[in-house]
């Protein structure tokens, strides 16, 4: 099983979303973080399972939240490029691929 690495921007997006949800409802931020971690484990177990978008980037939906993980499968690791809200700024992450 490959390991996953989050780009710094993806870590920031996870933190920002978790903080937002925590401000809305106590404990919801932790739930969001848990669901992100769960999605990362699923990706590590089945890296080819995500739908291919562009630039060899795949998408994994995060259950219960309107977010998805965008990732690429490298020979030695899985790189999480973005933790993206599904209704905001599509394509903002493209400059992170490379």
C-alpha positions in Angstrom: 0.0 0.0 0.0 1.3 3.4 -1.0 1.5 6.3 1.5 -0.2 9.6 0.9 1.4 13.1 1.2 -0.7 16.3 1.4 0.7 19.4 -0.3 0.9 22.3 2.1 -2.0 24.0 0.4 -4.2 20.9 0.8 -3.3 20.8 4.5 -4.3 24.4 4.8 -7.6 23.8 3.0 -8.4 20.9 5.4 -7.6 23.0 8.4 -9.6 26.0 7.1 -12.7 23.9 6.3 -12.5 22.1 9.7 -12.3 25.4 11.5 -15.3 26.7 9.6 -17.4 23.7 10.4 -16.3 23.8 14.0 -17.5 27.4 14.2 -20.9 26.3 12.8 -21.4 23.3 15.1 -19.2 22.0 17.9 -17.6 18.8 16.9 -18.4 19.1 13.2 -14.8 20.2 12.4 -13.5 17.0 13.9 -16.1 15.0 11.9 -14.8 16.7 8.7 -11.2 15.9 9.6 -12.2 12.3 10.3 -13.9 12.0 6.9 -10.8 13.5 5.1 -8.6 10.9 6.9 -11.0 8.1 6.0 -11.0 9.2 2.3 -7.1 9.3 2.3 -7.1 5.7 3.7 -9.5 4.6 0.9 -7.2 6.2 -1.7 -4.2 4.4 -0.3 -6.0 1.1 -0.5 -7.4 1.7 -4.0 -5.4 4.5 -5.7 -6.8 3.9 -9.1 -10.4 4.1 -7.8 -10.9 7.8 -8.2 -12.4 9.3 -11.3 -9.7 10.8 -13.6 -10.1 14.6 -14.2 -7.3 16.3 -16.0 -3.5 16.2 -15.9 -3.7 12.7 -14.4 -5.5 14.0 -11.3 -8.1 11.8 -9.7 -11.0 12.8 -7.5 -12.3 11.1 -4.3 -15.5 12.4 -2.8 -15.6 13.0 0.9 -18.7 11.5 2.4 -21.1 13.8 4.2 -19.4 17.0 3.1 -19.4 18.9 -0.2 -15.6 18.4 -0.6 -13.4 16.1 -2.5 -9.7 15.2 -2.5 -7.8 15.8 -5.7 -4.8 13.5 -6.0 -2.2 12.1 -8.3 -0.7 8.6 -8.1 3.1 8.7 -8.3 5.2 5.5 -8.4 6.3 5.9 -4.8 3.4 7.8 -3.2 0.0 9.4 -3.6 0.1 13.2 -3.6 -3.1 15.0 -2.3 -3.1 18.2 -4.4 -6.2 19.8 -3.0 -9.1 19.4 -0.6 -11.6 21.2 -2.8 -15.1 22.4 -2.1 -17.2 21.0 -5.0 -19.1 24.2 -5.7 -16.4 26.9 -5.5 -13.6 28.0 -7.8 -13.2 24.9 -10.1 -9.7 24.6 -11.5 -7.9 26.8 -9.0 -5.7 23.9 -8.1 -4.3 23.3 -11.6 -1.1 25.3 -11.0 -0.2 22.8 -8.2 0.2 19.9 -10.6 3.7 19.4 -11.8 
